[in-house]
Amino acid sequence: MKLIPRAGHCRSGIVCLLFLQLCFPCQLSAATPSLDEIIRKTEHTAYYLGSDGSARVKMTITDSQDRERKRRFSILRLDEQAGQQDLQGSSGKQKYYLHIDYPSDLKNTVLLVWKNPGGDDDRWLYLPALDLAKRIAASDKRTSFLGSDYLYEDISGRAMNADSHELIETTKDYYVIRNVPKQPDSVEFSEYTMWIHRQTFLPVKVEYLDKQGKKYRVYEVLGVETLQGYPTITRSRMQDLVSGQESTMEFSHIKYDRGLPEDIFTERYLRNPPNDLLR
């Protein structure tokens, strides 16, 4: 079973996930799911597994001359609305708490996000060097996250209802969906195409086109493991085809359904990180 659609064979080190055929018996009915069902299940699998979750992340940013910069951070996620696990409901509100511990000049920087599908997200950034907590404008969600090729919106996720969707191809392994923003003036891309794995409903590859219709940005999943019964991305990459830079994220210490207290996801904890939950 091929995970990442590309010409030729997988590059060395890319996990092709043959084990998922054993861990996840075919979930497909005799008929192809509706487009709406595919979108709902994809959004659920990408962002709503479990009632909450946490992970530690190592990020490597590699420029066109192979120079590297490193980032390390922990992330906590809480689903505010119940009923996400049944895959039937619409997108629910979520809260994210992201704490940076490396490099030293960013240590103890905190990003807090209240995700509001159907509306603008609320975002706060705490800068310890200035002892300053500030709101981040909604328009900043399409800017670089920590100098990487991931954007702020990539971290908490783009709401599926922000785009119009079209199923353009169904292959043996993937649903291929074209997505066009409903508010094109609010984003820098004209459209993007997702390859969604048919058994797990993980979006394993995304290609973005600029306003001139040229591919300029590519996201790929490089590794997946089954954790607590959930198919979980453990390694991913974002490439900027214009600058030649790429960023990878490796996830570890991943846990679901921890019973995270909601009060952590407030301004009070910007200056007082919950260290026992971030390890």
RAKAHU-V234470 format. One record per pair of residues at least 4 apart in sequence whose ideal C-beta (glycine too) atoms are under 6 Angstrom apart, sorted by sequence separation. I is the first residue (numbers start at 1). J is the second residue. D is the distance in Angstrom with one decimal. If there is no record, write none. Layout:
i: [I,I]
j: [J,J]
d: [D,D]
This chain:
i: [10,19,20,33,44,63,136,150,158,209,210,33,79,116,127,145,153,170,197,226,227,240,264,10,62,83,100,101,115,145,181,209,210,126,145,169,196,197,224,225,239,60,61,84,113,114,168,207,100,124,125,142,194,195,208,224,225,237,238,60,113,145,167,168,195,264,81,99,124,125,141,142,180,207,223,237,59,81,112,141,165,166,194,221,223,3,79,80,98,123,179,206,222,236,3,58,111,165,192,193,79,97,178,205,221,222,235,57,110,163,164,192,1,78,96,177,204,220,234,56,120,163,191,77,95,176,189,190,219,1,55,108,76,94,174,175,190,218,54,232,75,93,53,52,73,74,173,216,52,91,216,73,227,51,228,72,202,72,200,48,115,117,44,113,41,96,91,71,61,150,59,149,149,149,150,149,148,47,43,39,39,35,38,133,126,42,45,45,46,42,41,110,42,97,97,95,2,27,99,24,24,99,64,49,63,78,62,76,61,78,60,5,59,57,58,57,55,56,56,55,4,5,3,4,54,23,53,74,50,51,52,17,50,14,15,52,4]
j: [14,23,24,37,48,67,140,154,162,213,214,38,84,121,132,150,158,175,202,231,232,245,269,16,68,89,106,107,121,151,187,215,216,133,152,176,203,204,231,232,246,68,69,92,121,122,176,215,109,133,134,151,203,204,217,233,234,246,247,70,123,155,177,178,205,274,92,110,135,136,152,153,191,218,234,248,71,93,124,153,177,178,206,233,235,16,92,93,111,136,192,219,235,249,17,72,125,179,206,207,94,112,193,220,236,237,250,73,126,179,180,208,18,95,113,194,221,237,251,74,138,181,209,96,114,195,208,209,238,21,75,128,97,115,195,196,211,239,76,254,98,116,77,77,98,99,198,241,78,117,242,100,254,79,256,101,231,102,231,84,156,159,87,156,87,156,159,146,148,238,148,238,240,245,247,247,247,157,160,160,165,167,175,270,270,196,201,202,203,201,201,270,203,264,265,265,173,199,273,199,200,278,244,230,245,260,246,260,247,265,248,195,249,249,250,251,251,252,253,254,204,205,204,205,255,226,256,278,256,257,258,224,257,222,223,260,220]
d: [4.4,5.9,5.2,4.0,4.6,5.0,5.0,4.4,6.0,5.3,5.3,5.2,5.3,5.6,4.8,4.7,5.3,5.7,4.8,5.9,4.6,4.9,5.2,5.3,5.3,4.8,4.8,5.7,5.2,5.8,5.1,5.7,4.7,4.7,5.2,4.0,5.3,5.3,5.8,5.7,4.4,5.7,4.5,5.7,5.8,4.0,5.4,5.5,4.4,5.9,5.8,5.5,4.8,5.5,4.0,5.8,5.1,5.9,5.1,6.0,5.2,5.7,5.6,5.0,4.2,5.2,3.3,5.3,5.9,5.4,4.7,5.9,4.8,5.4,4.4,4.7,3.9,5.8,4.3,4.3,5.5,4.6,5.2,5.4,3.6,5.2,5.8,4.1,4.3,3.9,5.2,4.2,4.2,5.3,4.7,5.6,5.6,5.5,5.6,5.0,5.5,5.7,5.4,5.2,5.3,5.7,5.1,5.4,4.2,4.2,4.9,4.5,5.8,4.7,4.2,4.9,4.4,5.1,5.1,5.1,3.8,5.4,5.3,5.3,5.4,5.7,4.6,5.1,5.1,5.5,5.6,4.3,4.3,4.3,4.6,4.4,5.2,4.6,4.9,5.8,4.8,5.9,4.8,6.0,5.7,5.1,5.9,5.2,4.7,3.8,5.3,4.4,5.4,5.4,4.9,5.4,5.9,3.9,4.2,4.2,5.1,4.4,5.0,4.8,5.4,5.2,5.9,5.2,5.0,5.1,6.0,4.2,4.8,5.8,5.8,4.2,3.9,4.5,4.7,5.2,5.7,5.0,5.4,4.9,3.8,5.2,4.4,5.6,5.8,5.0,4.3,4.9,5.7,5.9,5.4,3.8,5.7,5.8,5.0,5.1,5.9,5.4,3.2,4.5,4.9,5.2,5.5,5.9,4.8,5.9,5.1,5.0,5.1,5.5,4.6,5.6,4.6,5.1,4.5,4.5,5.7,5.7,5.5,5.8,5.2,4.8,4.9,4.1,3.3,5.5,5.6,5.2,4.6,5.3,4.2,4.5,5.6]
